[in-house]
Amino acid sequence: MTVTLNPHYVVDKEQKPKAVILTMDEWEQVLEALEELEDISAYDAAKAGPLDTIPFEQAVREIEEKFGG
């Protein structure tokens, strides 16, 4: 995913950057990219972990407990 940004910087008296202003579209691109990276990281962690399996019903129950399904 390519994120196209045209940030506007807020600077202090010494012209040091203090904040960045993005459009809503740019901000949504950043959030989407971060979510994608989070998914990749979770996938990599799952692949690196043990290959233990659990019954489907147990997996659903654990997901519902964690995310309130």
OpenMM code with the backbone's topology and positions (N, CA, C; nanometers):
from openmm import Vec3, app, unit

residues = "MET THR VAL THR LEU ASN PRO HIS TYR VAL VAL ASP LYS GLU GLN LYS PRO LYS ALA VAL ILE LEU THR MET ASP GLU TRP GLU GLN VAL LEU GLU ALA LEU GLU GLU LEU GLU ASP ILE SER ALA TYR ASP ALA ALA LYS ALA GLY PRO LEU ASP THR ILE PRO PHE GLU GLN ALA VAL ARG GLU ILE GLU GLU LYS PHE GLY GLY".split()
positions = [
    Vec3(0.0839, -0.1172, 0.0000),
    Vec3(0.0000, 0.0000, 0.0000),
    Vec3(0.0885, 0.1237, 0.0000),
    Vec3(0.0575, 0.2149, -0.0874),
    Vec3(0.1298, 0.3410, -0.0940),
    Vec3(0.0442, 0.4497, -0.0299),
    Vec3(0.1031, 0.5213, 0.0630),
    Vec3(0.0344, 0.6313, 0.1296),
    Vec3(0.0901, 0.7610, 0.0728),
    Vec3(0.0015, 0.8442, 0.0206),
    Vec3(0.0428, 0.9725, -0.0347),
    Vec3(0.0083, 1.0814, 0.0651),
    Vec3(0.1102, 1.1493, 0.1150),
    Vec3(0.0896, 1.2530, 0.2155),
    Vec3(0.1471, 1.3856, 0.1679),
    Vec3(0.0785, 1.4907, 0.2034),
    Vec3(0.1261, 1.6274, 0.1823),
    Vec3(0.1100, 1.7013, 0.3138),
    Vec3(0.1956, 1.6677, 0.4115),
    Vec3(0.1786, 1.7241, 0.5451),
    Vec3(0.2088, 1.8738, 0.5503),
    Vec3(0.1407, 1.9388, 0.6395),
    Vec3(0.1671, 2.0797, 0.6707),
    Vec3(0.2201, 2.0812, 0.8140),
    Vec3(0.3347, 2.1424, 0.8319),
    Vec3(0.3995, 2.1419, 0.9620),
    Vec3(0.3691, 2.2687, 1.0400),
    Vec3(0.3482, 2.2509, 1.1689),
    Vec3(0.3352, 2.3623, 1.2622),
    Vec3(0.4702, 2.3727, 1.3321),
    Vec3(0.5305, 2.4914, 1.3283),
    Vec3(0.6639, 2.5086, 1.3850),
    Vec3(0.6612, 2.6117, 1.4975),
    Vec3(0.7629, 2.6040, 1.5832),
    Vec3(0.7731, 2.7019, 1.6915),
    Vec3(0.8557, 2.8225, 1.6448),
    Vec3(0.8916, 2.9101, 1.7386),
    Vec3(0.9659, 3.0322, 1.7054),
    Vec3(1.1016, 3.0037, 1.6404),
    Vec3(1.1600, 2.8884, 1.6752),
    Vec3(1.2893, 2.8514, 1.6186),
    Vec3(1.2741, 2.7678, 1.4914),
    Vec3(1.1521, 2.7611, 1.4400),
    Vec3(1.1218, 2.6845, 1.3195),
    Vec3(1.1413, 2.5336, 1.3368),
    Vec3(1.1307, 2.4869, 1.4601),
    Vec3(1.1372, 2.3434, 1.4865),
    Vec3(0.9964, 2.2858, 1.4755),
    Vec3(0.9802, 2.1744, 1.4053),
    Vec3(0.8468, 2.1143, 1.3896),
    Vec3(0.7875, 2.0748, 1.5246),
    Vec3(0.6615, 2.1086, 1.5455),
    Vec3(0.5912, 2.0763, 1.6693),
    Vec3(0.4668, 1.9927, 1.6446),
    Vec3(0.4107, 1.9979, 1.5232),
    Vec3(0.2900, 1.9226, 1.4910),
    Vec3(0.2801, 1.9079, 1.3398),
    Vec3(0.1937, 1.8169, 1.2989),
    Vec3(0.1700, 1.7938, 1.1566),
    Vec3(0.0201, 1.7975, 1.1323),
    Vec3(-0.0195, 1.8616, 1.0256),
    Vec3(-0.1600, 1.8667, 0.9861),
    Vec3(-0.1754, 1.7854, 0.8585),
    Vec3(-0.2705, 1.6907, 0.8620),
    Vec3(-0.3014, 1.6087, 0.7457),
    Vec3(-0.4483, 1.6281, 0.7109),
    Vec3(-0.4823, 1.6060, 0.5850),
    Vec3(-0.6234, 1.6064, 0.5489),
    Vec3(-0.6856, 1.4789, 0.6052),
    Vec3(-0.8174, 1.4747, 0.6106),
    Vec3(-0.8854, 1.3546, 0.6593),
    Vec3(-0.8530, 1.2358, 0.5695),
    Vec3(-0.8455, 1.2574, 0.4390),
    Vec3(-0.8117, 1.1486, 0.3474),
    Vec3(-0.6720, 1.0934, 0.3769),
    Vec3(-0.5775, 1.1827, 0.4006),
    Vec3(-0.4423, 1.1397, 0.4334),
    Vec3(-0.4406, 1.0631, 0.5654),
    Vec3(-0.5132, 1.1154, 0.6654),
    Vec3(-0.5192, 1.0502, 0.7964),
    Vec3(-0.5785, 0.9097, 0.7831),
    Vec3(-0.6834, 0.8950, 0.7035),
    Vec3(-0.7448, 0.7638, 0.6819),
    Vec3(-0.6471, 0.6693, 0.6129),
    Vec3(-0.5655, 0.7204, 0.5221),
    Vec3(-0.4620, 0.6380, 0.4581),
    Vec3(-0.3601, 0.5891, 0.5618),
    Vec3(-0.3217, 0.6782, 0.6516),
    Vec3(-0.2264, 0.6412, 0.7574),
    Vec3(-0.2871, 0.5328, 0.8457),
    Vec3(-0.4121, 0.5510, 0.8880),
    Vec3(-0.4770, 0.4512, 0.9728),
    Vec3(-0.4890, 0.3166, 0.9024),
    Vec3(-0.5258, 0.3181, 0.7759),
    Vec3(-0.5378, 0.1950, 0.6990),
    Vec3(-0.4028, 0.1235, 0.6891),
    Vec3(-0.2963, 0.1996, 0.6651),
    Vec3(-0.1624, 0.1411, 0.6569),
    Vec3(-0.1210, 0.0814, 0.7912),
    Vec3(-0.1527, 0.1502, 0.8999),
    Vec3(-0.1195, 0.0987, 1.0327),
    Vec3(-0.1960, -0.0292, 1.0630),
    Vec3(-0.3231, -0.0343, 1.0247),
    Vec3(-0.4023, -0.1557, 1.0447),
    Vec3(-0.3448, -0.2715, 0.9638),
    Vec3(-0.3010, -0.2425, 0.8412),
    Vec3(-0.2411, -0.3463, 0.7581),
    Vec3(-0.1119, -0.3981, 0.8218),
    Vec3(-0.0300, -0.3079, 0.8734),
    Vec3(0.0926, -0.3493, 0.9407),
    Vec3(0.0620, -0.4320, 1.0653),
    Vec3(-0.0415, -0.3946, 1.1381),
    Vec3(-0.0819, -0.4700, 1.2563),
    Vec3(-0.1245, -0.6118, 1.2169),
    Vec3(-0.1998, -0.6231, 1.1082),
    Vec3(-0.2424, -0.7549, 1.0596),
    Vec3(-0.1213, -0.8398, 1.0195),
    Vec3(-0.0270, -0.7792, 0.9503),
    Vec3(0.0931, -0.8510, 0.9086),
    Vec3(0.1720, -0.8967, 1.0306),
    Vec3(0.1838, -0.8085, 1.1288),
    Vec3(0.2564, -0.8423, 1.2505),
    Vec3(0.1884, -0.9572, 1.3242),
    Vec3(0.0557, -0.9537, 1.3332),
    Vec3(-0.0182, -1.0618, 1.3995),
    Vec3(-0.0015, -1.1932, 1.3241),
    Vec3(-0.0041, -1.1867, 1.1922),
    Vec3(0.0160, -1.3066, 1.1103),
    Vec3(0.1550, -1.3638, 1.1340),
    Vec3(0.2563, -1.2772, 1.1306),
    Vec3(0.3933, -1.3224, 1.1525),
    Vec3(0.4086, -1.3854, 1.2909),
    Vec3(0.3472, -1.3240, 1.3923),
    Vec3(0.3548, -1.3782, 1.5284),
    Vec3(0.2859, -1.5141, 1.5354),
    Vec3(0.1728, -1.5275, 1.4677),
    Vec3(0.1004, -1.6545, 1.4685),
    Vec3(0.1820, -1.7636, 1.3993),
    Vec3(0.2453, -1.7289, 1.2889),
    Vec3(0.3263, -1.8267, 1.2160),
    Vec3(0.4501, -1.8675, 1.2964),
    Vec3(0.5028, -1.7774, 1.3773),
    Vec3(0.6240, -1.8054, 1.4534),
    Vec3(0.5940, -1.8861, 1.5798),
    Vec3(0.4682, -1.8835, 1.6238),
    Vec3(0.4306, -1.9514, 1.7471),
    Vec3(0.4111, -2.1007, 1.7282),
    Vec3(0.3767, -2.1668, 1.8368),
    Vec3(0.3522, -2.3106, 1.8287),
    Vec3(0.2319, -2.3406, 1.7399),
    Vec3(0.2301, -2.4587, 1.6822),
    Vec3(0.1241, -2.4959, 1.5903),
    Vec3(0.0143, -2.5760, 1.6598),
    Vec3(-0.0105, -2.5442, 1.7863),
    Vec3(-0.1175, -2.6114, 1.8597),
    Vec3(-0.2514, -2.5744, 1.7980),
    Vec3(-0.3408, -2.6706, 1.7944),
    Vec3(-0.4748, -2.6439, 1.7426),
    Vec3(-0.5750, -2.6545, 1.8561),
    Vec3(-0.6857, -2.5832, 1.8403),
    Vec3(-0.7949, -2.5924, 1.9370),
    Vec3(-0.9232, -2.6149, 1.8583),
    Vec3(-1.0229, -2.6721, 1.9229),
    Vec3(-1.1499, -2.6928, 1.8541),
    Vec3(-1.2124, -2.5591, 1.8120),
    Vec3(-1.2855, -2.5631, 1.7012),
    Vec3(-1.3485, -2.4428, 1.6468),
    Vec3(-1.4362, -2.3743, 1.7509),
    Vec3(-1.5168, -2.4523, 1.8237),
    Vec3(-1.6083, -2.3955, 1.9229),
    Vec3(-1.5315, -2.3206, 2.0310),
    Vec3(-1.4175, -2.3719, 2.0712),
    Vec3(-1.3352, -2.3052, 2.1717),
    Vec3(-1.2798, -2.1742, 2.1163),
    Vec3(-1.2376, -2.1760, 1.9921),
    Vec3(-1.1853, -2.0543, 1.9297),
    Vec3(-1.2932, -1.9467, 1.9243),
    Vec3(-1.4138, -1.9830, 1.8837),
    Vec3(-1.5246, -1.8866, 1.8776),
    Vec3(-1.5527, -1.8315, 2.0161),
    Vec3(-1.5567, -1.9189, 2.1167),
    Vec3(-1.5837, -1.8756, 2.2541),
    Vec3(-1.4769, -1.7768, 2.3019),
    Vec3(-1.3503, -1.8057, 2.2734),
    Vec3(-1.2425, -1.7176, 2.3169),
    Vec3(-1.2498, -1.5819, 2.2454),
    Vec3(-1.2830, -1.5824, 2.1186),
    Vec3(-1.2971, -1.4571, 2.0435),
    Vec3(-1.4123, -1.3758, 2.0992),
    Vec3(-1.5237, -1.4412, 2.1265),
    Vec3(-1.6400, -1.3698, 2.1817),
    Vec3(-1.6087, -1.3119, 2.3186),
    Vec3(-1.5341, -1.3851, 2.4015),
    Vec3(-1.4966, -1.3343, 2.5331),
    Vec3(-1.4051, -1.2130, 2.5213),
    Vec3(-1.3127, -1.2200, 2.4252),
    Vec3(-1.2162, -1.1110, 2.4095),
    Vec3(-1.2776, -0.9869, 2.3472),
    Vec3(-1.3628, -1.0072, 2.2467),
    Vec3(-1.4159, -0.8936, 2.1706),
    Vec3(-1.5642, -0.8682, 2.1960),
    Vec3(-1.6238, -0.9392, 2.2887),
    Vec3(-1.7630, -0.9144, 2.3244),
    Vec3(-1.8617, -0.9491, 2.2150),
    Vec3(-1.8481, -1.0643, 2.1546),
    Vec3(-1.9359, -1.1046, 2.0449),
    Vec3(-2.0588, -1.1614, 2.0963),
] * unit.nanometer
topology = app.Topology()
chain = topology.addChain("A")
for resn in residues:
    res = topology.addResidue(resn, chain)
    for name in ("N", "CA", "C"):
        topology.addAtom(name, app.Element.getBySymbol(name[0]), res)
